[in-house]
Amino acid sequence: MNSFHGKEIGETKFSDITKFLDNIDDIPTLPIIVQNLLNKTNDPHFDIKQITSLIAKDPSITAKILRIANSAFYSGASEIDTVEKAVMRLGIRQIRNIILGISVIQSFKPVDEFINSVQSIWRHSIGVAFTNKVIGDIYKLEDVEELWVCGILHDIGKILYISYFPELFSYILREARQKDISFYSAEQELFKFNHSDIGGWLADRWHLPHKVRNVIFHHHNPPANDKVLTDCTNHVAITNVSNSIVKLVGVGNIDRTVTEIHSNVWNFLDKSKIENNNMFDKLKGLKNEVDDLFNIVIS
């Protein structure tokens, strides 16, 4: 695997990062099954039978989908034992997004030196995905399924750091821990770029759905009004809220700090809905739910 060796770390520019990434040949690509699912489900006239048949051809993916559909987070009164039943319970778009999340997590080879950090990042990301869905249901969003994959991928830039810029990742993490600040705050102090920019580069390369791309780019800095990101605004705002809540709960936080909820989110989210819907009661089992889903995904 390639590693980034450039000028003094403190002088690193975002152009150095992208130039390096553009010229290496082992950046993971989305598996064919994910590319096909994205293409087919973007067609308003997609055929559900075709899609379930496509999923069923991949035994590993099928097994994980069935285990997730029967997990405590999704389970209903009856056991799910076929892809068709999983689709009936979760919906085809949620299935697509779960497969996308699984595939991304499995696409990056573990780096032994940073295995604990990688697992912590993915646990945090699954926790944000879980919380995103809970908040999305509270606000009764029509496309709540997309919030799942937004949560899984919002910190993908940190995984790219570890995979291709381990010295940079260690430098930022050390700075964050020494000053007792968040990883993002340390990036802001040290550089003119951050993991959102790096994750955004990958989102563009993978041609991910535009809502997912915008969440990756903007989850730390939601816009002041919904005219900037239009239909993506709620997804960015909710992921910002979830990110802070999951850190507060203590699920997979590499820098052991809590990030404040950005004040801009309340410009377009009704705060009372979160306060009046017993959201924290719904998150009481978050750590256990995350562990269950994490173990399914990496198995």
C-alpha positions in Angstrom: 0.0 0.0 0.0 1.2 3.5 -0.8 2.0 6.0 1.9 2.4 9.7 1.7 5.8 11.2 2.1 6.2 14.8 1.2 7.5 18.0 2.7 7.3 18.9 6.4 3.9 17.7 7.7 3.0 21.1 8.9 3.4 22.5 5.4 1.1 20.0 3.8 -1.5 21.5 1.4 -4.7 20.0 0.2 -3.3 20.1 -3.3 -0.4 17.8 -2.1 -3.1 15.4 -0.8 -5.1 15.2 -4.0 -2.1 15.1 -6.3 -0.9 12.1 -4.3 -4.3 10.4 -4.3 -4.7 11.0 -8.1 -1.5 9.2 -8.8 -1.9 6.0 -6.9 -3.5 2.8 -8.2 -4.9 1.1 -5.1 -7.7 3.4 -4.1 -10.6 1.0 -3.6 -13.4 1.1 -6.1 -17.1 0.4 -5.4 -17.9 -3.2 -6.0 -19.9 -4.0 -9.2 -22.9 -5.0 -7.1 -23.0 -1.5 -5.5 -22.5 0.2 -8.9 -25.4 -1.8 -10.4 -27.6 -1.2 -7.4 -27.0 2.6 -7.6 -27.7 2.6 -11.3 -30.8 0.5 -11.1 -32.4 2.2 -8.1 -31.8 5.6 -9.6 -34.2 4.5 -12.4 -37.7 5.5 -11.3 -39.1 2.4 -13.1 -36.7 -0.1 -11.5 -37.7 -3.7 -11.2 -37.6 -5.0 -7.6 -37.3 -8.7 -8.8 -34.3 -7.8 -10.8 -32.7 -6.1 -7.9 -33.4 -8.9 -5.4 -32.0 -11.4 -7.9 -28.8 -9.3 -8.2 -28.3 -9.2 -4.5 -29.0 -12.9 -4.1 -26.1 -13.7 -6.5 -23.6 -12.5 -3.8 -23.8 -15.0 -0.9 -21.7 -12.9 1.5 -23.8 -9.8 1.0 -27.0 -11.8 1.2 -25.9 -13.3 4.6 -25.1 -9.9 6.0 -28.3 -8.4 4.8 -30.3 -11.2 6.5 -28.4 -10.8 9.7 -28.9 -7.1 9.7 -32.6 -7.4 8.9 -33.0 -9.7 11.9 -30.9 -7.6 14.2 -32.5 -5.8 17.1 -32.4 -2.5 15.2 -34.7 -3.8 12.4 -36.3 -7.0 13.6 -40.0 -7.4 13.6 -42.4 -10.2 14.7 -41.1 -12.8 12.2 -37.7 -14.0 11.1 -36.4 -12.8 7.7 -34.8 -15.7 5.7 -34.8 -14.4 2.1 -33.7 -11.2 0.3 -37.3 -10.7 -0.8 -38.5 -10.6 2.8 -35.7 -8.3 3.8 -36.7 -5.9 1.0 -40.3 -6.0 2.2 -39.3 -5.1 5.7 -36.6 -2.5 5.0 -37.4 -1.3 1.5 -35.1 -1.5 -1.5 -33.4 1.8 -1.0 -32.5 1.0 2.6 -31.1 -2.4 1.4 -29.1 -0.6 -1.2 -27.7 1.8 1.3 -26.8 -0.9 3.8 -25.0 -2.8 1.0 -23.1 0.4 0.1 -22.1 0.9 3.8 -21.0 -2.8 4.1 -19.0 -2.6 0.9 -17.2 0.6 1.8 -16.2 -0.7 5.2 -14.8 -3.9 3.7 -13.1 -2.1 0.8 -10.3 -0.7 3.0 -7.7 -3.2 4.1 -7.0 -3.0 7.9 -3.8 -1.2 8.8 -2.4 -3.1 11.8 -0.8 -0.1 13.4 -4.1 1.7 13.5 -6.6 -1.1 13.8 -8.0 0.3 17.0 -8.5 3.7 15.4 -10.1 2.2 12.3 -12.5 0.2 14.4 -13.3 3.2 16.5 -14.1 5.3 13.4 -16.4 2.7 12.0 -18.2 2.1 15.3 -18.7 5.9 15.5 -19.9 6.0 11.9 -22.4 3.1 12.5 -23.6 5.0 15.6 -24.2 8.1 13.6 -26.0 6.1 10.9 -28.2 4.6 13.7 -28.9 8.0 15.2 -29.5 9.6 11.8 -32.3 7.2 11.2 -33.9 7.8 14.7 -33.8 11.6 14.1 -35.0 11.2 10.5 -38.0 9.2 11.7 -38.8 11.9 14.3 -38.9 14.5 11.5 -40.8 12.2 9.3 -38.4 12.7 6.3 -39.4 11.0 3.1 -35.9 9.9 2.3 -34.8 8.7 5.7 -33.0 5.7 4.1 -30.3 8.0 2.7 -29.5 9.2 6.2 -28.1 5.7 7.0 -25.4 5.8 4.4 -24.7 9.5 5.2 -23.8 8.4 8.7 -21.7 5.5 7.6 -19.6 7.6 5.2 -19.5 11.0 6.9 -16.0 10.4 8.3 -14.6 8.4 5.4 -11.8 11.0 5.1 -10.3 9.8 8.3 -10.1 6.3 6.9 -8.2 7.7 3.9 -5.8 9.5 6.3 -5.0 6.2 7.9 -4.7 4.2 4.6 -2.6 6.7 2.7 -1.3 9.4 5.1 -0.6 7.6 8.4 2.0 10.1 9.5 -0.5 13.0 9.0 -3.2 11.1 10.9 -0.8 10.5 13.8 0.3 14.1 13.8 -3.3 15.4 13.9 -4.4 12.9 16.5 -1.4 13.7 18.8 -2.2 17.4 18.5 -5.9 16.8 19.4 -5.1 14.7 22.4 -2.3 17.0 23.7 -4.6 20.0 23.5 -7.8 18.1 24.5 -9.6 19.2 21.4 -11.5 17.4 18.6 -9.7 15.9 15.7 -11.5 18.4 13.4 -10.4 21.3 15.6 -6.8 20.1 15.4 -7.1 19.9 11.6 -8.4 23.5 11.5 -5.5 24.7 13.6 -2.8 22.9 11.6 -4.0 23.0 8.0 -6.3 24.7 5.6 -8.1 21.4 4.9 -9.7 18.6 6.9 -11.0 15.1 6.6 -14.3 16.4 5.1 -12.3 17.7 2.1 -10.5 14.4 1.7 -13.7 12.4 2.1 -15.3 14.6 -0.5 -12.6 13.8 -2.9 -13.4 10.1 -2.6 -17.2 10.8 -2.8 -16.6 12.6 -6.1 -14.4 9.8 -7.4 -17.0 7.2 -6.5 -19.9 9.3 -7.9 -21.9 8.9 -4.7 -25.4 10.3 -4.5 -25.3 14.1 -4.1 -26.9 14.1 -0.7 -24.2 11.7 0.6 -21.4 13.9 -1.0 -22.8 17.0 0.6 -23.0 15.4 4.0 -19.3 14.3 3.8 -18.3 17.8 2.7 -20.4 19.9 5.1 -21.3 17.8 8.2 -19.0 20.0 10.4 -20.3 23.2 9.0 -24.0 23.2 8.1 -25.0 26.2 5.9 -26.8 29.2 7.4 -30.0 28.6 5.4 -31.5 25.9 3.2 -30.9 27.8 0.0 -27.3 26.8 -0.1 -27.8 23.0 -0.2 -31.5 22.9 -0.9 -32.7 19.2 -0.5 -29.4 18.2 1.2 -29.7 20.7 4.1 -31.6 18.4 6.5 -29.3 15.5 5.9 -26.3 17.7 6.7 -27.9 19.2 9.8 -29.1 15.8 11.1 -25.7 14.2 10.6 -24.1 17.2 12.5 -26.5 16.6 15.4 -26.0 12.8 15.4 -22.2 13.2 15.2 -22.3 15.2 18.5 -24.8 12.9 20.2 -22.8 9.8 19.4 -19.6 11.4 20.7 -21.5 12.4 23.9 -22.7 8.8 24.3 -19.1 7.7 23.8 -19.4 5.4 20.9 -16.2 5.1 18.9 -14.6 8.5 19.5 -10.9 8.5 18.6 -10.1 11.8 20.2 -12.3 11.4 23.4 -13.9 14.9 23.0 -17.4 16.0 22.4 -18.1 18.2 19.4 -20.7 20.9 19.9 -23.9 20.9 17.7 -23.5 23.6 15.2 -25.8 26.5 15.9 -26.9 26.7 12.2 -28.8 23.4 12.4 -31.5 25.0 14.4 -32.2 27.4 11.5 -34.0 24.6 9.7 -34.5 21.8 12.3 -37.2 22.3 15.0 -35.2 21.7 18.2 -38.4 20.9 20.2 -39.1 17.8 18.1 -35.9 16.3 19.4 -36.5 17.4 22.9 -40.2 16.2 22.9 -39.8 12.8 21.3 -37.7 11.0 24.0 -34.9 10.6 21.6 -32.3 9.7 24.2 -34.6 6.9 25.4 -34.5 5.6 21.9 -30.7 5.6 22.0 -30.3 3.8 25.3 -29.2 0.6 23.6 -27.0 2.5 21.1 -23.6 0.9 22.2 -25.0 -2.6 22.0 -26.8 -2.0 18.7 -23.6 -0.6 17.2 -21.5 -3.5 18.4 -24.0 -6.0 16.9 -24.0 -4.2 13.5 -20.2 -3.8 13.5 -19.7 -7.5 14.2 -22.0 -8.4 11.3 -20.3 -6.0 8.9 -16.7 -7.1 9.6 -17.5 -10.8 9.8 
